Structure formats: structure tokens, C-alpha cells
Amino acid sequence: MEHNKDHSIYWSLVEYLDWKIHIAATSKGLCYVGSHEGLYKDLEAWTKKRFSSYSLQYNDELLQPFVWEVIEYLKGSRKSFTIPLDMNGTPFQLQVWDALTKIPYGHTASYTDIANTIQKPKAVRAVGTAIGANPLLISVPCHRVIGKDGSLAGYRGGLDMKKRLLQIEETS
């Protein structure tokens, strides 16, 4: 898979009301959306793990289309994303993440639902692990996945962020 020839990952910070979210993109598309109040060092660590030969470069201008779509989502005026994504994961993770993008805005699904969607009904735990590795919070809506009993379960961005994202979708 070919990526940036210059081996750069560009990043910016989405700031809206009290939200502060680091985002990053390759030349192919958005590759990282951090957690609310997440730290730059989280983005740095993720980049070192996934793109060890790449350098991080701040570029607010290049990421402006991505920033605007995230802000529109946080405002409740955007229900789906049109920005290109550069998802990097195992074939299984990509399958799970693709299933997440099909959960409609304002709806939720269980881990079991996702396992059934990808036709691996016994892989519920593996589905949970793949969801936890999703680097594209909000744009690949893992916040819409809840426990079979309706509990919020885990979320890389923290349960407070998950609650807030689900509330945005309930009131829009």
C-alpha cells in the first residue's frame, strides 16, 4: 500500500466549545481522530507505532476540510462524513471498522450485532478488540457500539466522550 512519498502525517487540533481533538491525515485521507481532551503525545505514540518512518507536521490549512466536518458533526449539523479516510489495520480490523460506518446516525448496535454483520458470530471478543483499536473516533463511529444489555461498555475516548457523542446524535 503506497502512502505519502514525503512520509509525512499532517496534524491539527479541532477546537469547538470545550472540545479539543487532535486529528491527523496522510495524503490519502484522515488517519487519526483522537479523544476529547486527548494529548498530542497520544497522537505521537500512535504515529510511532503505526507509521514509524513518518514525521508529524502541523498543517492547519491542509486539514481544514477535516476540521470543519468534525465541527459540523459536534454542532449536530452533520450526520455523515464525506472526507476521505486512510484506514490502516489488519483485514479483520478493516472489516469491523467498515461495519461501524454502516451503523446509522442516531442508532446503536451491540458487539454481537457487529460480529453477526461481518458473519463471524463467535468473534465478539475479537470484534471488541478491533473496535478498541479504531484510530478514527467519530468519523468511524465506534461510539455507536454498546453492550448487549444496553450499557455503554468501553470506549477509547472515555465513557464521558461516548455519552456526549450519543447525546449529540439523539438531539439532532
Disulfide bonds with the S-S distance in Angstrom:
none
